[in-house]
Amino acid sequence: MSAIASTATGTSGTRAHHTISEVAALTGLSAHTLRWYERIGLMPHVDRSHTGQRRFSERDLGWLAFVGKLRLTGMPVADMVRYAELVREGDHTREERRALLETTRRDVLTRITELQDTLAVLDIKISHYGTVCGGTPT
């Protein structure tokens, strides 16, 4: 279970909101990054308390987890923001969202292939040094 998923508390099993410091601790993102995500439109509207303090919902945490996965793919921030805009625009944008994700998927597969090739070269070099240095090849 993820750190985000394991934070649910209360009588109904969920919390109504999380502060920015709690979300920062749960996600590993800084408060500055969370504010930036909101400012550039990557985060949907974050609810505020009567004092103006951000109140992140469980849904917001789920969105941040998804954004984290998109970041790991190497998707450019501009594309992530565009994806978020499309989500907010509604169901009629599903095809464009899918196209963005398919492009990212192709990029990830290309990078995986490049990394596998790089790993093979490293394995050859490591084996060579194992032999040359009097050890056994791995």
C-alpha positions in Angstrom: 0.0 0.0 0.0 1.4 3.5 -0.9 2.1 6.1 1.7 -0.7 8.1 0.2 -3.3 5.3 0.4 -2.3 4.4 3.9 -3.2 7.8 5.4 -6.9 7.4 5.4 -8.3 7.9 8.9 -11.6 8.8 10.6 -14.9 7.1 11.2 -15.7 6.9 7.5 -12.3 5.6 6.6 -11.2 8.8 4.9 -10.1 12.3 5.8 -11.9 15.4 4.5 -8.6 17.2 3.8 -4.9 17.4 4.2 -2.7 20.4 4.7 0.0 21.3 2.3 2.7 20.2 4.8 0.9 16.8 5.2 0.7 16.4 1.4 4.4 17.4 1.1 5.3 14.7 3.7 3.2 12.1 2.0 4.3 12.7 -1.6 7.9 13.8 -1.1 7.1 17.0 -3.0 7.9 20.3 -1.5 5.2 22.8 -0.5 6.8 25.1 -3.1 6.3 22.5 -5.8 2.7 21.9 -4.8 2.0 25.6 -5.0 3.8 25.7 -8.4 1.7 22.8 -9.7 -1.4 24.7 -8.7 -0.2 28.0 -10.2 0.7 26.4 -13.6 -2.6 24.5 -13.8 -1.2 21.0 -13.2 -3.2 20.7 -10.0 -7.0 21.1 -10.3 -8.6 23.7 -8.0 -7.5 23.0 -4.5 -10.1 23.7 -1.8 -9.3 26.4 0.8 -10.4 26.7 4.4 -12.1 29.9 5.7 -8.6 31.1 6.6 -7.3 30.5 3.0 -5.2 27.4 3.9 -5.1 24.8 1.1 -7.1 21.7 1.9 -6.1 18.7 -0.3 -8.7 16.0 -0.7 -8.1 12.2 -1.2 -8.9 12.9 -4.9 -6.1 15.5 -5.0 -3.7 12.9 -3.5 -4.7 10.4 -6.2 -4.1 13.1 -8.9 -0.7 13.8 -7.4 0.2 10.1 -7.5 -0.8 10.0 -11.2 1.2 13.2 -11.9 4.2 11.5 -10.2 3.9 8.6 -12.6 3.8 11.0 -15.5 6.9 12.7 -14.2 8.7 9.4 -14.1 7.8 8.8 -17.8 9.7 11.9 -18.7 6.6 13.6 -20.0 7.3 17.3 -20.5 5.5 19.6 -17.9 3.8 21.4 -20.7 2.2 18.1 -21.8 1.2 17.3 -18.3 -0.5 20.7 -17.9 -2.2 20.2 -21.3 -3.5 16.8 -20.1 -4.8 18.4 -16.9 -6.6 21.1 -18.9 -8.1 18.4 -21.1 -9.4 16.5 -18.0 -11.0 19.7 -16.7 -12.6 20.3 -20.1 -14.6 17.1 -19.8 -15.3 13.8 -21.5 -15.3 15.2 -25.1 -11.5 15.4 -24.7 -10.9 11.7 -24.1 -9.4 11.0 -27.5 -6.9 13.8 -27.2 -6.0 12.6 -23.7 -5.5 9.1 -25.0 -3.3 10.4 -27.8 -1.1 12.3 -25.3 -0.7 9.1 -23.2 0.0 6.9 -26.2 2.8 9.3 -27.3 4.3 9.2 -23.8 4.0 5.4 -23.8 5.9 5.2 -27.1 8.6 7.5 -25.6 8.9 5.3 -22.5 9.2 2.1 -24.6 12.0 3.8 -26.7 13.8 4.8 -23.5 13.4 1.2 -22.1 15.1 -0.2 -25.2 17.9 2.4 -24.9 18.4 1.5 -21.3 18.5 -2.2 -22.0 21.1 -1.6 -24.7 23.1 0.5 -22.2 22.8 -2.2 -19.6 24.2 -4.8 -22.0 27.2 -2.6 -22.7 27.8 -2.2 -18.9 27.5 -5.9 -18.4 30.1 -6.6 -21.1 32.5 -4.0 -19.5 31.9 -5.4 -16.0 32.6 -8.9 -17.2 35.8 -7.7 -19.0 37.1 -6.0 -15.9 36.3 -9.1 -13.8 38.4 -11.2 -16.2 41.3 -8.7 -16.5 41.5 -8.0 -12.8 41.9 -11.7 -12.1 38.3 -12.3 -10.9 35.7 -14.4 -12.5 33.4 -13.0 -15.1 30.0 -12.2 -13.9 
